[in-house]
Amino acid sequence: MEERFFAAFIHCFFIALGVIIGGSIIGSIGDFATGDAALTSMNRIAERLRIWGIVAAIGGTFDAIANFERGLFDGTPMDLVKQILLILSAMGGVKVGLIIIQWFSQGDAP
C-alpha cells in the first residue's frame, strides 16, 4: 500500500474523532445556555453524531460508493480493501471519541 493511503487512514481516524468531540462539546453549549444539563446532553449528542462522524471522515458517501464499484466491477479489489479500511478507521475514531466524551462527562458506556 502506498504512503498516501496511510495518511488518509490517519486523517479519517482524527476527523471522525474531531466530529464527535467537537460536535458534542459545542452542541452542549446550547443546553447549558438554556439551563439544561450540559454533560447529559453531551453524551446524547455524541451518540447522535456517530454516523455523521464516519460520513465526514470518508468524505461523503458518493466517493465511498464509487470506490466500492471500482473494486467490484473493474477488477481492482485493492480499492475495495482500502475503502473498507478507511471506514474502519473512521469507526475507530468515532468509538474513541465516544469513550473520551463518556469519560469526561462520567456518563454510562453504551
C-alpha positions as CSV (number, residue, x, y, z in Angstrom):
1,M,0.0,0.0,0.0
2,E,1.2,3.5,-0.7
3,E,2.2,6.2,1.7
4,R,-0.8,8.4,0.7
5,F,-3.2,5.7,1.9
6,F,-1.7,5.7,5.4
7,A,-2.0,9.5,5.6
8,A,-5.7,9.1,4.6
9,F,-6.1,6.3,7.1
10,I,-4.8,8.5,9.9
11,H,-6.8,11.5,8.7
12,C,-10.1,9.5,8.7
13,F,-9.5,8.5,12.3
14,F,-8.9,12.0,13.6
15,I,-11.6,13.7,11.5
16,A,-14.2,11.3,13.0
17,L,-12.7,11.8,16.4
18,G,-12.9,15.6,16.0
19,V,-16.5,15.5,14.7
20,I,-17.6,13.5,17.8
21,I,-15.7,15.5,20.4
22,G,-16.2,19.0,18.9
23,G,-19.8,18.4,17.9
24,S,-20.8,17.2,21.3
25,I,-18.9,19.8,23.3
26,I,-20.1,22.7,21.1
27,G,-23.6,21.3,20.9
28,S,-23.9,21.0,24.6
29,I,-23.3,24.7,25.0
30,G,-26.8,25.3,23.8
31,D,-28.2,23.2,26.6
32,F,-26.0,25.0,29.1
33,A,-27.3,28.3,27.8
34,T,-30.9,27.2,28.2
35,G,-30.4,25.9,31.7
36,D,-30.4,22.2,30.9
37,A,-27.8,19.6,32.0
38,A,-24.9,20.1,29.6
39,L,-23.0,16.9,30.5
40,T,-26.0,14.7,30.0
41,S,-26.7,16.3,26.6
42,M,-23.1,15.9,25.7
43,N,-23.5,12.1,25.8
44,R,-26.8,12.2,23.9
45,I,-25.3,14.5,21.2
46,A,-22.2,12.3,20.8
47,E,-24.4,9.2,20.3
48,R,-26.4,11.0,17.6
49,L,-23.3,12.2,15.8
50,R,-21.9,8.6,15.3
51,I,-22.9,8.1,11.7
52,W,-22.0,11.7,10.8
53,G,-18.5,11.3,12.1
54,I,-18.0,8.4,9.8
55,V,-19.5,10.1,6.8
56,A,-17.5,13.3,7.3
57,A,-14.3,11.3,7.7
58,I,-14.6,9.3,4.5
59,G,-15.5,12.4,2.6
60,G,-19.1,11.8,1.8
61,T,-21.0,8.7,0.7
62,F,-20.6,9.2,-3.1
63,D,-16.9,8.6,-3.1
64,A,-17.2,5.5,-1.0
65,I,-19.8,4.0,-3.4
66,A,-17.7,4.9,-6.4
67,N,-14.7,3.2,-4.8
68,F,-16.8,0.1,-4.0
69,E,-18.0,0.0,-7.5
70,R,-14.5,0.3,-8.9
71,G,-13.3,-2.5,-6.6
72,L,-16.1,-4.9,-7.5
73,F,-16.7,-4.3,-11.2
74,D,-13.3,-3.0,-12.5
75,G,-11.3,-5.8,-11.1
76,T,-9.4,-3.7,-8.6
77,P,-10.0,-5.4,-5.2
78,M,-7.3,-3.3,-3.5
79,D,-9.5,-0.2,-3.9
80,L,-12.3,-2.1,-2.1
81,V,-10.0,-3.2,0.7
82,K,-8.6,0.4,1.1
83,Q,-12.2,1.8,1.3
84,I,-13.1,-0.8,4.0
85,L,-10.0,0.1,6.0
86,L,-10.8,3.8,5.8
87,I,-14.3,3.1,7.0
88,L,-13.0,1.0,9.9
89,S,-10.5,3.8,10.8
90,A,-13.4,6.3,10.9
91,M,-15.4,3.9,13.1
92,G,-12.4,3.6,15.4
93,G,-12.2,7.4,15.7
94,V,-15.9,7.6,16.5
95,K,-15.5,5.0,19.2
96,V,-12.5,6.7,20.8
97,G,-14.5,10.0,20.7
98,L,-17.4,8.4,22.4
99,I,-15.2,6.9,25.1
100,I,-13.5,10.3,25.7
101,I,-16.8,12.1,26.0
102,Q,-18.2,9.4,28.3
103,W,-15.0,9.7,30.4
104,F,-15.2,13.5,30.5
105,S,-18.9,13.6,31.4
106,Q,-18.9,10.5,33.6
107,G,-21.7,9.0,31.5
108,D,-22.7,5.4,31.0
109,A,-20.9,3.4,28.3
110,P,-23.2,2.2,25.5
